[in-house]
Amino acid sequence: MNINIQSVHFDADRKLIEFTNKKIEKLEKFYDHIVGAQVTFRLDKSSTEDNKIAEIRLEIPGNDVFAKRQCKTFEEAVDQVVDALKVQLTKHKEKQRGE
């Protein structure tokens, strides 16, 4: 699987990139036909603490799946996005079996 990570207007540190890669690679347990992942990290300009945004688009045959979360830390946002993607991948897999 090809994982592409972008950080908008800042440089993501190595720990965040490694953490994100590990989390995304675990998604292959739920669906083994993932072609690639596009990850985007952004800082929201709001004054609240929840200003870190993580977006992940998984490229899978058919339709891509996408999730986005805004949290206090990028790690927390990645955790929540990955959980949302697990649900989407499970549903996608069930649909394929039903057809």
Residue frames as qw, qx, qy, qz and C-alpha x, y, z in Angstrom:
[[0.000, 0.890, 0.457, 0.000, 0.00, 0.00, 0.00],
 [0.402, 0.350, 0.000, 0.846, 1.26, 3.47, -0.91],
 [0.302, -0.796, -0.446, 0.278, 0.80, 6.02, 1.91],
 [0.337, 0.478, 0.076, 0.807, 1.18, 9.70, 1.05],
 [0.370, -0.703, -0.461, 0.396, 1.26, 12.14, 3.99],
 [0.242, 0.578, 0.108, 0.772, 0.94, 15.92, 3.57],
 [0.322, -0.623, -0.466, 0.540, 1.10, 18.54, 6.28],
 [0.223, 0.778, 0.315, 0.496, -0.26, 21.94, 5.29],
 [0.035, -0.871, 0.114, -0.476, 1.67, 25.02, 6.55],
 [0.496, -0.687, 0.503, -0.170, 3.86, 23.04, 8.97],
 [0.468, 0.399, -0.788, -0.040, 6.30, 20.12, 8.99],
 [0.896, -0.343, -0.066, -0.275, 5.00, 16.92, 10.58],
 [0.229, -0.658, 0.710, -0.097, 7.57, 15.29, 12.84],
 [0.360, 0.266, -0.879, -0.165, 8.83, 11.76, 12.30],
 [0.158, 0.067, 0.874, -0.454, 6.89, 10.39, 15.31],
 [0.545, 0.396, 0.274, -0.686, 3.56, 11.58, 13.87],
 [0.558, 0.453, -0.521, -0.461, 4.36, 10.12, 10.45],
 [0.206, 0.189, -0.957, 0.078, 5.39, 6.75, 11.92],
 [0.316, 0.183, 0.712, -0.600, 2.30, 6.68, 14.16],
 [0.599, 0.443, 0.006, -0.667, 0.05, 7.42, 11.18],
 [0.454, 0.390, -0.742, -0.303, 1.70, 4.78, 8.98],
 [0.008, 0.054, -0.963, 0.264, 1.26, 2.08, 11.64],
 [0.436, 0.312, 0.531, -0.656, -2.41, 2.97, 12.15],
 [0.608, 0.477, -0.225, -0.594, -3.17, 2.93, 8.41],
 [0.319, 0.330, -0.876, -0.149, -1.31, -0.35, 7.83],
 [0.220, 0.061, 0.878, -0.422, -3.53, -1.98, 10.49],
 [0.594, 0.356, 0.129, -0.710, -6.56, -1.18, 8.32],
 [0.441, 0.339, -0.738, -0.381, -5.45, -3.92, 5.93],
 [0.106, 0.025, 0.951, -0.290, -6.76, -6.43, 8.49],
 [0.433, 0.441, 0.507, -0.601, -10.27, -5.15, 7.75],
 [0.695, 0.680, 0.145, -0.185, -9.96, -4.88, 3.97],
 [0.676, -0.339, 0.452, 0.473, -7.00, -6.31, 2.06],
 [0.555, 0.522, 0.446, 0.469, -7.56, -4.53, -1.29],
 [0.104, -0.939, -0.064, 0.322, -6.45, -1.06, -0.16],
 [0.707, 0.556, 0.064, 0.432, -4.39, 0.46, -2.98],
 [0.406, 0.280, -0.225, 0.840, -3.19, 3.60, -1.21],
 [0.310, -0.768, -0.488, 0.275, -3.87, 6.26, 1.39],
 [0.241, 0.576, 0.025, 0.781, -3.80, 10.04, 1.15],
 [0.475, -0.620, -0.480, 0.400, -3.32, 11.70, 4.54],
 [0.182, 0.644, 0.034, 0.742, -3.60, 15.45, 5.12],
 [0.448, -0.526, -0.484, 0.537, -2.81, 17.24, 8.37],
 [0.113, 0.639, 0.172, 0.741, -3.97, 20.83, 8.81],
 [0.207, -0.285, -0.534, 0.769, -4.13, 23.41, 11.56],
 [0.015, -0.785, -0.562, -0.261, -7.47, 25.18, 11.84],
 [0.221, 0.387, -0.143, 0.884, -7.28, 28.92, 12.47],
 [0.522, -0.698, -0.351, -0.343, -9.90, 28.76, 15.22],
 [0.083, -0.658, 0.490, -0.566, -9.05, 29.91, 18.74],
 [0.882, -0.345, 0.117, -0.301, -10.20, 26.64, 20.34],
 [0.423, -0.527, 0.733, 0.078, -7.84, 23.87, 21.43],
 [0.728, 0.234, 0.643, 0.044, -9.45, 21.47, 18.94],
 [0.335, 0.818, -0.167, -0.437, -7.63, 22.96, 15.97],
 [0.159, -0.414, 0.835, 0.326, -5.79, 19.92, 14.57],
 [0.797, 0.353, 0.081, -0.483, -7.44, 18.32, 11.54],
 [0.280, -0.279, 0.876, 0.275, -6.60, 14.90, 10.10],
 [0.755, 0.405, -0.003, -0.515, -8.11, 13.69, 6.83],
 [0.327, -0.276, 0.871, 0.241, -7.56, 10.24, 5.34],
 [0.753, 0.401, -0.105, -0.511, -8.76, 9.01, 1.94],
 [0.551, -0.221, 0.794, 0.128, -8.26, 5.30, 1.29],
 [0.488, 0.424, -0.485, -0.589, -8.06, 4.27, -2.34],
 [0.511, -0.003, 0.852, -0.112, -9.92, 1.01, -2.81],
 [0.034, 0.130, 0.791, 0.596, -11.36, -0.61, -5.94],
 [0.099, -0.705, -0.690, -0.134, -14.74, 0.97, -6.66],
 [0.125, -0.908, -0.103, -0.386, -15.29, 3.97, -4.42],
 [0.367, 0.317, -0.542, 0.686, -12.70, 5.54, -2.15],
 [0.510, -0.706, -0.488, 0.063, -13.51, 5.90, 1.55],
 [0.233, 0.519, -0.177, 0.803, -12.85, 9.16, 3.37],
 [0.521, -0.716, -0.446, 0.133, -12.93, 10.40, 6.95],
 [0.240, 0.553, -0.183, 0.777, -11.99, 13.67, 8.63],
 [0.572, -0.669, -0.447, 0.161, -11.74, 14.58, 12.32],
 [0.129, 0.718, -0.212, 0.650, -10.76, 17.66, 14.30],
 [0.776, -0.506, -0.342, 0.157, -9.20, 17.18, 17.77],
 [0.366, -0.906, 0.182, 0.107, -6.72, 18.58, 20.29],
 [0.361, -0.553, 0.667, 0.345, -3.85, 16.47, 18.93],
 [0.515, 0.428, -0.563, -0.484, -3.07, 14.96, 15.55],
 [0.099, 0.140, -0.982, 0.084, -2.66, 11.53, 17.16],
 [0.350, 0.301, 0.693, -0.555, -6.16, 11.69, 18.64],
 [0.548, 0.524, -0.086, -0.646, -7.55, 12.83, 15.28],
 [0.357, 0.367, -0.810, -0.286, -5.77, 9.95, 13.48],
 [0.119, 0.040, 0.946, -0.300, -7.18, 7.45, 16.01],
 [0.460, 0.440, 0.469, -0.612, -10.72, 8.71, 15.42],
 [0.504, 0.539, -0.375, -0.561, -10.32, 8.79, 11.63],
 [0.200, 0.261, -0.937, -0.113, -8.97, 5.24, 11.58],
 [0.273, 0.208, 0.837, -0.426, -11.91, 4.06, 13.73],
 [0.534, 0.538, 0.156, -0.634, -14.34, 5.71, 11.30],
 [0.422, 0.503, -0.630, -0.414, -12.56, 4.11, 8.34],
 [0.095, -0.096, 0.983, -0.121, -12.74, 0.66, 9.99],
 [0.465, 0.410, 0.600, -0.506, -16.54, 1.00, 10.06],
 [0.519, 0.633, -0.174, -0.548, -16.65, 2.14, 6.43],
 [0.227, 0.429, -0.843, -0.232, -14.37, -0.67, 5.26],
 [0.254, 0.074, 0.928, -0.262, -16.41, -3.27, 7.15],
 [0.537, 0.537, 0.367, -0.537, -19.62, -1.99, 5.52],
 [0.416, 0.627, -0.466, -0.466, -17.95, -1.93, 2.10],
 [0.030, 0.270, -0.961, -0.057, -16.78, -5.53, 2.54],
 [0.389, 0.273, 0.789, -0.388, -20.27, -6.64, 3.62],
 [0.539, 0.614, 0.035, -0.576, -21.82, -4.96, 0.56],
 [0.308, 0.517, -0.721, -0.344, -19.40, -6.79, -1.72],
 [0.116, -0.054, 0.985, -0.115, -20.26, -10.13, -0.16],
 [0.446, 0.425, 0.581, -0.532, -23.97, -9.40, -0.51],
 [0.459, 0.581, -0.262, -0.619, -23.76, -8.72, -4.25]]
